[in-house]
Amino acid sequence: MRRLIVFTALSVASFALMAGETPELHRDPGKPQAVGVRHTLRTIPEACARIEGQFTGKPASPYLSEVVNTNPACHPRVRLRDAGEAKPNKADGWIFNDMIQVPSAECPSQVAVVRIWRKPSATAVPPKLDAQGRARVYIGGKEDTLKNHSIDQLPQYAIATNVEGKACK
Protein backbone atom coordinates (compact mmCIF):
# COMPACT_ATOMS: atom_id res chain seq x y z
CA MET A 1 0.00 0.00 0.00
CA ARG A 2 1.39 3.40 -0.97
CA ARG A 3 0.43 6.62 0.72
CA LEU A 4 1.45 9.60 -1.37
CA ILE A 5 2.57 12.58 0.61
CA VAL A 6 3.61 15.58 -1.44
CA PHE A 7 5.34 18.27 0.56
CA THR A 8 5.80 21.87 -0.48
CA ALA A 9 7.93 24.72 0.77
CA LEU A 10 4.92 25.97 2.73
CA SER A 11 4.87 22.86 4.90
CA VAL A 12 8.35 23.70 6.16
CA ALA A 13 8.12 27.49 6.37
CA SER A 14 6.59 27.47 9.84
CA PHE A 15 9.44 25.31 11.13
CA ALA A 16 12.21 27.73 10.13
CA LEU A 17 13.11 28.32 13.76
CA MET A 18 13.57 24.61 14.40
CA ALA A 19 15.71 24.22 11.29
CA GLY A 20 18.64 25.83 13.14
CA GLU A 21 18.56 23.04 15.73
CA THR A 22 20.89 20.08 15.55
CA PRO A 23 19.09 16.80 14.91
CA GLU A 24 19.59 13.78 17.18
CA LEU A 25 21.01 11.78 14.26
CA HIS A 26 23.93 13.13 12.28
CA ARG A 27 24.31 12.07 8.68
CA ASP A 28 26.31 13.36 5.76
CA PRO A 29 24.45 14.50 2.63
CA GLY A 30 23.37 11.59 0.42
CA LYS A 31 24.81 10.87 -2.97
CA PRO A 32 23.37 12.93 -5.84
CA GLN A 33 20.25 11.42 -7.42
CA ALA A 34 19.17 11.66 -11.06
CA VAL A 35 15.76 12.93 -12.17
CA GLY A 36 13.13 10.18 -12.14
CA VAL A 37 15.14 7.75 -10.00
CA ARG A 38 13.29 6.64 -6.85
CA HIS A 39 15.47 6.38 -3.77
CA THR A 40 14.87 5.46 -0.14
CA LEU A 41 15.40 8.31 2.28
CA ARG A 42 14.74 6.55 5.56
CA THR A 43 13.00 3.50 6.95
CA ILE A 44 11.02 3.76 10.16
CA PRO A 45 10.48 0.12 11.25
CA GLU A 46 8.09 0.90 14.10
CA ALA A 47 5.85 2.70 11.59
CA CYS A 48 6.10 -0.18 9.09
CA ALA A 49 7.08 2.43 6.52
CA ARG A 50 9.87 3.89 4.49
CA ILE A 51 10.14 7.33 2.96
CA GLU A 52 10.99 7.35 -0.75
CA GLY A 53 11.64 10.31 -2.97
CA GLN A 54 12.56 11.36 -6.49
CA PHE A 55 13.50 14.49 -8.36
CA THR A 56 10.90 15.27 -11.02
CA GLY A 57 12.72 17.83 -13.16
CA LYS A 58 9.59 20.01 -13.05
CA PRO A 59 10.09 23.57 -11.77
CA ALA A 60 6.66 23.70 -10.09
CA SER A 61 7.29 20.57 -7.99
CA PRO A 62 10.96 19.57 -8.30
CA TYR A 63 10.82 16.77 -5.71
CA LEU A 64 8.17 14.30 -4.59
CA SER A 65 8.31 12.14 -1.50
CA GLU A 66 6.11 9.23 -0.63
CA VAL A 67 5.56 7.06 2.44
CA VAL A 68 5.49 3.39 1.45
CA ASN A 69 4.23 0.54 3.63
CA THR A 70 7.08 -1.96 4.10
CA ASN A 71 4.91 -4.99 4.86
CA PRO A 72 1.11 -5.36 4.82
CA ALA A 73 1.30 -7.79 7.75
CA CYS A 74 3.23 -5.31 9.90
CA HIS A 75 1.30 -3.56 12.69
CA PRO A 76 2.59 0.00 13.24
CA ARG A 77 3.42 1.06 16.77
CA VAL A 78 3.78 4.77 15.95
CA ARG A 79 1.89 7.36 13.94
CA LEU A 80 3.38 9.12 10.92
CA ARG A 81 2.15 12.66 10.39
CA ASP A 82 2.74 15.52 8.00
CA ALA A 83 4.75 18.22 9.80
CA GLY A 84 2.44 20.91 8.42
CA GLU A 85 -0.44 19.24 10.21
CA ALA A 86 1.42 18.23 13.40
CA LYS A 87 3.28 21.57 13.83
CA PRO A 88 6.13 20.04 15.86
CA ASN A 89 7.79 22.21 18.49
CA LYS A 90 9.83 21.65 21.65
CA ALA A 91 7.13 23.02 23.93
CA ASP A 92 4.77 20.22 22.86
CA GLY A 93 7.40 17.51 23.40
CA TRP A 94 8.67 17.13 19.82
CA ILE A 95 12.34 16.30 19.30
CA PHE A 96 14.17 17.18 16.07
CA ASN A 97 15.29 13.68 15.14
CA ASP A 98 16.84 13.64 11.66
CA MET A 99 17.68 15.76 8.65
CA ILE A 100 18.33 14.04 5.32
CA GLN A 101 19.85 15.99 2.43
CA VAL A 102 19.86 14.63 -1.13
CA PRO A 103 21.40 16.73 -3.92
CA SER A 104 20.16 16.58 -7.49
CA ALA A 105 22.65 15.04 -9.95
CA GLU A 106 21.47 17.35 -12.77
CA CYS A 107 21.40 20.48 -10.60
CA PRO A 108 23.91 20.24 -7.71
CA SER A 109 22.73 23.57 -6.26
CA GLN A 110 19.28 22.02 -5.64
CA VAL A 111 18.96 19.81 -2.56
CA ALA A 112 15.95 17.89 -1.26
CA VAL A 113 15.83 18.23 2.53
CA VAL A 114 13.71 15.91 4.67
CA ARG A 115 13.28 16.88 8.31
CA ILE A 116 11.90 14.36 10.78
CA TRP A 117 10.71 15.03 14.31
CA ARG A 118 9.66 12.48 16.85
CA LYS A 119 7.37 12.75 19.83
CA PRO A 120 7.71 10.02 22.43
CA SER A 121 4.55 8.68 24.02
CA ALA A 122 3.44 10.58 27.08
CA THR A 123 2.14 7.37 28.65
CA ALA A 124 4.88 4.94 27.66
CA VAL A 125 5.93 2.74 30.54
CA PRO A 126 8.64 0.08 30.22
CA PRO A 127 7.37 -3.47 30.75
CA LYS A 128 7.85 -5.02 34.21
CA LEU A 129 10.77 -7.39 34.66
CA ASP A 130 9.89 -11.06 34.98
CA ALA A 131 11.40 -13.54 37.48
CA GLN A 132 14.51 -13.84 35.29
CA GLY A 133 15.04 -10.08 35.25
CA ARG A 134 13.99 -9.62 31.63
CA ALA A 135 11.39 -7.35 30.13
CA ARG A 136 9.25 -9.50 27.87
CA VAL A 137 6.49 -8.40 25.56
CA TYR A 138 4.04 -11.00 24.33
CA ILE A 139 2.06 -10.27 21.23
CA GLY A 140 -1.44 -11.59 21.44
CA GLY A 141 -3.87 -11.62 18.55
CA LYS A 142 -3.85 -9.24 15.64
CA GLU A 143 -5.21 -6.17 17.37
CA ASP A 144 -4.12 -3.02 15.64
CA THR A 145 -2.08 -0.93 18.04
CA LEU A 146 -3.13 2.31 16.36
CA LYS A 147 -6.85 1.55 16.71
CA ASN A 148 -6.58 0.71 20.41
CA HIS A 149 -4.82 3.93 21.49
CA SER A 150 -5.51 7.62 21.18
CA ILE A 151 -3.10 9.83 19.24
CA ASP A 152 -1.46 11.13 22.45
CA GLN A 153 -0.75 7.64 23.78
CA LEU A 154 1.42 6.57 20.85
CA PRO A 155 4.81 7.85 19.79
CA GLN A 156 4.65 9.98 16.63
CA TYR A 157 6.89 11.03 13.78
CA ALA A 158 6.34 14.20 11.75
CA ILE A 159 7.89 14.54 8.30
CA ALA A 160 8.52 17.65 6.22
CA THR A 161 10.17 17.71 2.78
CA ASN A 162 11.45 20.78 1.00
CA VAL A 163 13.75 21.63 -1.90
CA GLU A 164 16.41 24.18 -1.04
CA GLY A 165 18.91 25.99 -3.23
CA LYS A 166 18.75 27.56 -6.65
CA ALA A 167 16.85 25.93 -9.51
CA CYS A 168 18.85 25.18 -12.65
CA LYS A 169 17.71 26.05 -16.15
N, C-alpha and C positions, 0 to 999 in steps of 0.2 A: 504494500500500500504506500503510495506516495502522497505527501502533503506538500503542496507547493506554497512556499512562503517567499514572496518577492519583497525585498526591502528597498527603501529609497533613502535619499539623503535626509528627508524629513524625519524618518524614524530614529535617526541618530542625533539630530540637531539638539534635542532637549537634553542629551547626555554629554554635552561638550565639557561640562565641568568635571565629569567623572573620567573623561578621556585622558586627563593629565595624571591620573592615578596609575600606579604600577600594578599590573595583574599578578595574581597568585602564581600563575605558571609563566615561566619565561621561555619563549621560543624565538628562534631566528626567523626572518622572513622566509617563506616557502620559495620553491624554485618557480621561475616564470612559467606561466601557462598560456598556451595558444588559444585563439578564439575558437569556440565550439567544442573544446575538450573538457569533458566533465572530470572533476577531481574532488576527492574527499577532503574536507577541511578538518573535521573532527568527528569522532565517534563518542557518543555518550551512552555507555552500556546500560546504565540504570534507567534510561529513557527509552531503551530499545530502538535507538535512532542514530543516524549519522547525518551530518550536514554536508551536502554536496554543492558545488558551485561551478559556474562556467562563465567565461567572458563571451559576450554576444557580438561585439563589434558594432553595436547600434548605439549612436550617441545618446538617444533618449533613455535607454536602460542598458548601460554597458556591462552589467554583471547581474546574473540571477543566482540565487541560492535556494536550495530546496532541502527540506527535512525528509529523509527516507527511512521507513521502518526497516530495521535490520532483520527481523524475524517475526512472522505473524503469530507464532506461538509464544513469543516473549510477552511478559506482563510488566509494563512500566511501573517503576517505583517512584518516579518523579514526574513533574509536569514541565513541559516545554512551552514557553510563551514568547510572543513577540515583544521585544523591549519597548516598542512604542505603546503597547497596551499595558505592560507591567510597570513601566516607569521606575526602573530600579534606582534606588538611592541608599546610601549608608544608613540614614535615619530609620528606614523601614527594614533593616537587617540584610540588605543585599550586599554581596561581596563581589568585587570585580575579579573574575576568575581567570579569564584568558583573552588574549588578543592575537588573532591570526592575520598575517599579512601575506597576500599573494599578488606579485607583480604580473602585469600582462607581458607576454613575450613580444607582441607586436608594438606595444607602446609602454616601454619601461617606466615612464613617468606616471603611469596610471596603476594604482594599487587597490585591490579589493581588501577591505579591512572588516573582519568579523570580530565583534566584541561579545563576550559571553559573561554574564553575571550569574551567580548562584545564590539561592536563599535557602539556608538550612531549615529544616522543620522546627517549628517552635515547640512541638510536643514530642520530639524524638527522644526516646529513652533507650539506652543500651539494654540488650536482653540480660536477664539474671544469669549468673553463673550456675552451672549444674554441680552435682556432687564431685565431678572430676575437675572442676575449676574452669570449665569451658563455656563460652556463650554459644548456644546452639539455637538455630532458627529452623523450625520444621514447617515446610510448606504443605498446607492442607487444602485440597480441592483446587478449583480453578477460579476462585473469586478474583475479581479484578481489583487490584489495590486502589486504583484511581476512583472507582465507583464507590468504594467503602469509606473514603475519607474526604473531608472538605479540603478546599484549596489551601487553607492555612496549615493543615496538618501534614502536608507532604512537602518535601524539598522541591524547589523549583529552579529552573534555568531560564534565563531571558537571553534572547539572541537578537543582535542588531548587525546588519550588513550595510556597508557603505563603500563607495568608490571614491578614493582620494587622489589628488594629483591632477595634472593637466591632461586634457584629452588630446590625442594625436589626430592629425588630419588624415 
